[in-house]
Amino acid sequence: MRRGDPLFEKARKLADTGRVEFLGNGVYNVIGDHGTYTVAEDYKGKLSCNCQGFLQKKQCSHAVAVMLLSKKKRQRKPSPQ
């Protein structure tokens, strides 16, 4: 998946417009175009979502949006001195 891919672009839009809310313990609410969905990260870092797209295809813009925000957060984290 890369820039220009419709799924990636939809995920980027969700992440950039503040529609992802961290609830704690690896759980996020994502306000999608057709409802609010729960994205959860398991102990191995694998994401899952309760939307129909993820249930059918094992990927969705909601989970990708969480992944993008998590990646940004890791990149901004200051290194210990």
C-alpha positions in Angstrom: 0.0 0.0 0.0 1.4 3.4 -0.9 0.4 7.0 -1.5 -2.1 7.3 -4.3 -3.8 4.0 -3.2 -7.4 4.9 -2.4 -7.3 3.0 0.9 -4.1 4.7 2.0 -5.5 8.2 1.0 -8.7 7.6 2.9 -6.7 6.5 6.0 -4.4 9.5 5.7 -7.5 11.8 5.6 -8.9 10.1 8.7 -5.6 10.5 10.5 -5.0 14.1 9.4 -8.5 15.3 10.3 -8.4 14.1 13.9 -10.9 11.3 13.5 -8.8 8.8 15.4 -9.0 8.8 19.2 -6.7 6.8 21.4 -8.7 5.3 24.3 -5.8 3.5 26.0 -4.5 -0.1 26.2 -4.1 -0.3 22.4 -7.7 0.6 21.6 -8.8 3.4 19.3 -12.1 4.9 18.1 -12.1 5.9 14.5 -14.8 8.0 13.1 -15.3 6.7 9.6 -17.6 7.9 6.8 -20.3 5.4 7.8 -19.9 5.1 11.5 -17.5 4.9 14.4 -15.3 1.8 14.6 -13.0 0.2 17.2 -9.5 -0.6 16.2 -7.5 -2.7 18.6 -3.8 -3.6 18.7 -2.9 -7.0 20.2 0.2 -7.7 22.2 2.2 -8.5 19.0 1.3 -5.1 17.4 -1.3 -6.6 15.0 -4.3 -4.3 14.4 -7.9 -5.4 13.9 -11.1 -3.4 13.3 -14.8 -4.2 13.8 -15.9 -2.8 10.4 -17.2 -5.0 7.6 -14.3 -4.2 5.3 -11.8 -5.5 7.8 -13.9 -8.5 8.7 -14.0 -9.5 5.0 -10.6 -8.3 3.7 -8.4 -8.2 6.8 -7.5 -4.5 6.0 -9.4 -1.2 6.2 -8.7 2.5 6.2 -9.5 2.7 10.0 -6.7 0.3 10.9 -4.3 2.0 8.4 -5.1 5.4 10.0 -4.2 4.1 13.4 -1.0 2.6 11.9 -0.1 6.0 10.3 -0.6 7.8 13.6 1.4 5.2 15.6 4.2 5.6 13.1 4.2 9.4 13.4 4.2 9.1 17.2 7.2 6.7 17.2 9.1 9.0 14.9 8.5 12.1 17.1 9.4 10.3 20.3 12.7 11.8 21.7 15.5 9.5 22.3 16.6 9.0 25.9 19.8 10.8 26.9 
